[in-house]
Amino acid sequence: MASWLVARNHVTSLSKSKAVRRYVNLLLRLLISLLILSILLQLILAYVVAKDPRILPPALRRAKNLLIVTAHPDDECLFFSPAILGVLDRNPDTKGGLIVLSSGNNYGIGETRKVELKGSCKALSIDPARCLALDKPDLQDNPKVWWDEDVITTMVKDYVSKWKVDVILTFDSGGVSGHINHRAVSAAVSHYASTDASAPPTYILTTTSLPRKYTFLLDLPLTSLSFSWRIFKALFTPANVIDESYENKALVASTWSMYFKTRQAFRSHETQYSWDRNLYMIVSRYVWFNDLRRVERSPTKSAY
């Protein structure tokens, strides 16, 4: 009897082990399939349909003066580089400008970070004369302080006028990382873009959940779902007459050249170059692709 029980337990154990192996093998196959699909999508978006107006709207493709508005030095390469390079590298007639609303002086190294920013701008093809880390008393780097939105709006409007800006890139309401300074920038610029008739078209970078943020390219199929019809049409139909509805969002993927420029840009930020940030430059979706949404114009209320 004891021998029979031992034999039965052994058979049961083997069956469970086989079942576990089957599930593991199935999971691995699914992950490999997802990775292949993700890489294929990246190649299509980066090399095949990158300039199609259904993927990169005319407001971005034809911009003469692009303005990126961020909160801290290094935001531009950690979050926005696919969109920045997607516009500037693909249209040599576009002049890029960046205003960083603080010098990142939370740890007393603001002046050093201003210098680092110049190297990043060079790598990202941003005009060095339009690469500014501002240091206003009302807008100091602080993860506990919501910046004065009126001050932000005034500064953005000044540079829009000074540089004849015809399109803006900035954060959405989540600020990508949730940083309170990022969110304040979004609130101010989005309100300006939605309520001021003279404001240029403004595109905001989509914030995702934390698990999606660090999935390398594996989040691209999910992100691409809302663009699937546009991608299909870009692949198989000519862009003769463009519907204005295509202006409402954009999807920009990095080529390998753009990715290496992103890494070069971040290397300029030596004070921020830690092992975890180095890992970020591999696994974060934001260094591989950006999906953007245009702020809707509303004369009566904010976009949020």
C-alpha positions as CSV (number, residue, x, y, z in Angstrom):
1,M,0.0,0.0,0.0
2,A,2.8,2.4,0.9
3,S,4.6,1.6,-2.3
4,W,1.4,2.4,-4.3
5,L,1.0,5.7,-2.6
6,V,4.6,6.6,-3.2
7,A,4.2,5.7,-6.9
8,R,1.0,7.7,-7.2
9,N,2.6,10.8,-5.6
10,H,5.6,10.4,-7.9
11,V,3.3,10.3,-11.0
12,T,1.3,13.3,-9.7
13,S,4.5,15.2,-9.1
14,L,5.7,14.5,-12.6
15,S,2.3,15.6,-14.1
16,K,2.5,18.9,-12.2
17,S,6.0,19.4,-13.3
18,K,5.1,18.8,-16.9
19,A,2.1,21.2,-16.6
20,V,4.4,23.9,-15.2
21,R,6.8,23.4,-18.0
22,R,4.0,23.7,-20.6
23,Y,2.8,27.0,-19.0
24,V,6.4,28.4,-18.9
25,N,7.0,27.4,-22.5
26,L,3.7,28.9,-23.6
27,L,4.5,32.1,-21.7
28,L,7.9,32.3,-23.3
29,R,6.4,31.8,-26.8
30,L,3.9,34.6,-26.1
31,L,6.7,36.9,-24.9
32,I,8.9,36.1,-27.9
33,S,5.9,36.7,-30.3
34,L,5.1,40.0,-28.6
35,L,8.8,41.1,-28.8
36,I,8.9,40.3,-32.5
37,L,5.7,42.2,-33.1
38,S,7.0,45.1,-31.1
39,I,10.3,45.3,-33.0
40,L,8.4,45.0,-36.3
41,L,6.1,47.9,-35.3
42,Q,9.1,50.0,-34.3
43,L,10.8,49.4,-37.6
44,I,7.7,50.3,-39.6
45,L,7.0,53.4,-37.6
46,A,10.6,54.6,-37.5
47,Y,11.6,53.8,-41.1
48,V,8.5,53.2,-43.3
49,V,5.7,55.6,-42.3
50,A,7.6,58.1,-40.1
51,K,6.9,61.1,-42.3
52,D,3.3,60.2,-43.2
53,P,0.9,63.0,-42.0
54,R,-1.4,60.4,-40.5
55,I,1.3,59.4,-38.1
56,L,3.2,62.7,-37.8
57,P,0.7,65.5,-38.2
58,P,1.4,68.4,-40.6
59,A,1.6,70.8,-37.6
60,L,4.7,68.9,-36.5
61,R,6.0,68.0,-39.9
62,R,5.9,71.5,-41.3
63,A,6.8,73.4,-38.1
64,K,9.4,76.2,-38.6
65,N,10.0,76.9,-34.9
66,L,9.4,74.2,-32.4
67,L,9.3,74.9,-28.7
68,I,9.8,72.2,-26.0
69,V,8.8,73.3,-22.5
70,T,10.1,71.2,-19.6
71,A,10.7,71.5,-15.9
72,H,14.2,70.3,-15.3
73,P,17.5,69.7,-17.2
74,D,17.4,66.1,-18.6
75,D,13.6,66.0,-19.0
76,E,14.2,66.6,-22.7
77,C,16.2,63.4,-23.3
78,L,14.6,61.2,-20.7
79,F,11.1,61.7,-22.0
80,F,10.9,63.8,-25.2
81,S,13.8,62.8,-27.4
82,P,11.8,60.6,-30.0
83,A,9.4,63.5,-30.6
84,I,12.2,66.1,-30.7
85,L,14.4,64.2,-33.1
86,G,11.4,63.0,-35.0
87,V,10.6,66.6,-35.9
88,L,14.0,68.2,-36.1
89,D,16.0,65.4,-37.8
90,R,13.2,64.8,-40.4
91,N,12.8,68.5,-41.3
92,P,16.1,70.5,-41.5
93,D,14.1,73.7,-42.0
94,T,12.7,73.4,-38.4
95,K,14.5,75.3,-35.7
96,G,14.2,73.7,-32.3
97,G,14.0,75.7,-29.0
98,L,14.0,74.4,-25.4
99,I,13.0,76.3,-22.3
100,V,13.6,74.5,-19.0
101,L,11.7,76.4,-16.4
102,S,14.2,75.6,-13.6
103,S,17.9,74.9,-13.4
104,G,17.4,71.7,-11.4
105,N,18.9,73.3,-8.3
106,N,17.2,71.1,-5.7
107,Y,20.6,69.8,-4.6
108,G,22.6,73.0,-5.2
109,I,24.1,72.1,-8.6
110,G,21.9,74.2,-10.8
111,E,24.8,76.0,-12.5
112,T,26.5,72.7,-13.4
113,R,23.2,71.4,-14.8
114,K,22.8,74.4,-17.0
115,V,26.2,73.6,-18.6
116,E,25.2,70.0,-19.0
117,L,22.0,71.0,-20.8
118,K,24.0,72.6,-23.6
119,G,25.6,69.3,-24.5
120,S,22.2,67.6,-24.5
121,C,20.7,70.2,-26.8
122,K,23.6,69.8,-29.3
123,A,23.0,66.0,-29.4
124,L,19.3,66.6,-30.0
125,S,19.8,69.1,-32.8
126,I,18.3,71.9,-30.7
127,D,19.5,75.4,-31.6
128,P,22.2,76.3,-29.0
129,A,21.0,79.9,-28.9
130,R,17.5,78.6,-28.0
131,C,18.6,76.1,-25.3
132,L,17.8,77.8,-22.0
133,A,17.6,76.6,-18.4
134,L,15.8,79.4,-16.6
135,D,16.3,80.2,-12.9
136,K,13.4,82.4,-11.8
137,P,12.8,82.7,-8.0
138,D,9.1,81.6,-8.5
139,L,10.1,78.4,-10.4
140,Q,12.7,76.6,-8.3
141,D,13.1,72.8,-8.5
142,N,11.1,71.4,-5.7
143,P,9.1,68.1,-5.7
144,K,6.7,69.5,-3.1
145,V,5.8,72.8,-4.6
146,W,3.2,73.5,-7.3
147,W,4.6,76.2,-9.5
148,D,2.7,79.5,-10.2
149,E,0.8,78.8,-13.4
150,D,0.5,82.5,-14.3
151,V,4.3,82.9,-14.2
152,I,4.8,79.8,-16.4
153,T,2.2,81.1,-18.9
154,T,3.8,84.5,-19.1
155,M,7.3,83.1,-19.8
156,V,6.0,80.6,-22.4
157,K,4.1,83.4,-24.2
158,D,7.2,85.6,-24.2
159,Y,9.3,82.9,-26.0
160,V,6.5,82.0,-28.4
161,S,6.5,85.6,-29.5
162,K,10.3,86.1,-29.4
163,W,11.0,82.9,-31.4
164,K,7.9,83.0,-33.6
165,V,7.0,79.5,-32.3
166,D,4.4,77.6,-34.4
167,V,4.2,74.4,-32.3
168,I,4.8,73.4,-28.7
169,L,5.7,70.1,-27.0
170,T,5.2,69.6,-23.2
171,F,4.0,67.2,-20.5
172,D,0.4,66.0,-20.1
173,S,-1.4,66.2,-16.8
174,G,0.4,63.2,-15.4
175,G,3.9,64.7,-16.1
176,V,5.2,61.3,-17.2
177,S,6.8,60.7,-13.8
178,G,4.1,62.4,-11.7
179,H,6.6,65.1,-10.5
180,I,4.6,68.1,-9.2
181,N,6.7,70.6,-11.2
182,H,6.0,68.6,-14.5
183,R,2.3,68.7,-13.7
184,A,2.3,72.4,-13.1
185,V,4.0,73.0,-16.4
186,S,1.4,70.9,-18.1
187,A,-1.5,72.7,-16.4
188,A,-0.2,76.1,-17.3
189,V,0.8,75.4,-21.0
190,S,-2.4,73.4,-21.6
191,H,-4.6,76.1,-20.3
192,Y,-2.8,78.7,-22.5
193,A,-3.1,76.4,-25.5
194,S,-6.7,75.7,-25.0
195,T,-7.9,79.2,-24.2
196,D,-5.7,81.6,-26.0
197,A,-6.7,82.0,-29.7
198,S,-3.2,83.1,-30.6
199,A,-1.4,80.1,-29.0
200,P,0.3,77.7,-31.4
201,P,-0.7,74.0,-31.7
202,T,0.4,72.2,-28.6
203,Y,1.1,68.5,-28.2
204,I,1.4,66.8,-24.8
205,L,3.3,63.6,-24.1
206,T,1.1,60.7,-22.9
207,T,1.7,59.5,-19.3
208,T,1.4,55.7,-18.8
209,S,1.1,53.5,-15.8
210,L,4.4,52.5,-14.1
211,P,4.4,48.9,-15.5
212,R,3.9,50.1,-19.0
213,K,6.6,52.7,-18.6
214,Y,9.4,50.2,-18.2
215,T,8.6,47.6,-20.8
216,F,11.2,48.4,-23.5
217,L,9.3,48.1,-26.8
218,L,6.6,45.7,-25.4
219,D,4.2,48.5,-24.8
220,L,4.3,49.6,-28.4
221,P,1.6,47.2,-29.7
222,L,-0.8,48.4,-27.0
223,T,0.0,52.1,-27.7
224,S,-0.4,51.5,-31.5
225,L,-3.9,50.1,-31.2
226,S,-5.5,53.5,-31.4
227,F,-3.3,54.3,-34.4
228,S,-3.9,50.9,-36.2
229,W,-6.1,52.3,-38.9
230,R,-3.8,55.2,-39.5
231,I,-0.8,52.8,-39.8
232,F,-2.7,50.6,-42.2
233,K,-3.6,53.5,-44.4
234,A,-0.1,54.9,-44.2
235,L,1.3,51.6,-45.4
236,F,-1.2,51.0,-48.3
237,T,-2.7,54.3,-49.4
238,P,-1.2,57.6,-50.6
239,A,-1.6,60.7,-48.4
240,N,-3.4,62.9,-50.9
241,V,-6.1,64.6,-48.9
242,I,-5.5,64.8,-45.2
243,D,-8.4,64.9,-42.8
244,E,-8.0,67.5,-40.1
245,S,-8.8,64.8,-37.5
246,Y,-5.3,63.4,-38.1
247,E,-4.0,66.5,-36.3
248,N,-5.3,65.3,-32.9
249,K,-2.4,62.9,-32.1
250,A,1.0,61.6,-33.2
251,L,3.2,58.5,-32.8
252,V,6.9,59.0,-33.2
253,A,9.4,56.1,-33.0
254,S,13.2,56.3,-32.8
255,T,15.5,55.0,-35.5
256,W,18.7,53.4,-34.2
257,S,20.4,56.7,-35.0
258,M,17.9,58.7,-33.0
259,Y,18.3,56.3,-30.1
260,F,22.1,56.7,-30.0
261,K,21.6,60.5,-30.1
262,T,19.3,60.1,-27.1
263,R,22.0,58.2,-25.2
264,Q,24.6,60.8,-26.2
265,A,22.3,63.6,-25.0
266,F,21.9,61.9,-21.6
267,R,25.6,61.4,-21.2
268,S,25.9,65.2,-21.2
269,H,24.0,65.2,-17.9
270,E,27.0,63.8,-15.9
271,T,25.5,64.7,-12.5
272,Q,22.4,62.5,-13.3
273,Y,24.2,59.6,-14.9
274,S,23.7,56.8,-12.3
275,W,23.4,53.1,-12.9
276,D,19.6,53.1,-12.6
277,R,19.3,56.0,-15.1
278,N,21.6,54.0,-17.4
279,L,19.2,51.1,-17.2
280,Y,16.3,53.5,-17.8
281,M,17.9,54.4,-21.1
282,I,17.4,50.8,-22.2
283,V,14.0,49.8,-20.8
284,S,11.9,53.0,-20.8
285,R,9.4,53.2,-23.6
286,Y,10.0,57.0,-23.6
287,V,13.4,56.7,-25.2
288,W,12.1,54.4,-27.9
289,F,8.8,56.1,-28.9
290,N,6.5,59.0,-28.0
291,D,2.7,59.2,-28.4
292,L,1.4,62.7,-28.3
293,R,-2.0,64.2,-28.0
294,R,-3.0,67.7,-29.2
295,V,-4.5,70.1,-26.7
296,E,-8.0,71.0,-27.9
297,R,-8.9,74.6,-28.3
298,S,-11.8,75.7,-26.1
299,P,-12.6,79.4,-25.5
300,T,-14.4,78.7,-22.2
301,K,-12.4,76.1,-20.2
302,S,-9.0,74.4,-19.8
303,A,-8.1,71.2,-21.6
304,Y,-8.1,69.5,-18.2
